[in-house]
């Protein structure tokens, strides 16, 4: 295994950026927003793109985002 294979294993569905540390203020904001308003596209997008969710939740929300992206075209 080279370094890139290992990195790929760590990336969740839809993740585009490194996951911020748990104490990060922006991460905390979006995680709590997603908890309070599960339909918030802004919160879903951040949490998916920054890998803040468990793999199953990331897969589920990424599907919702993909569907929404297709509808808005």
Secondary structure, DSSP 8 states (H G I E B T S, - for coil): --HHHHHHHH--TT--S----TT-HHHHHHHHHHHH-TT-HHHHHHHHHTT-S-HHHHHHHHHHHHHHHHHT-
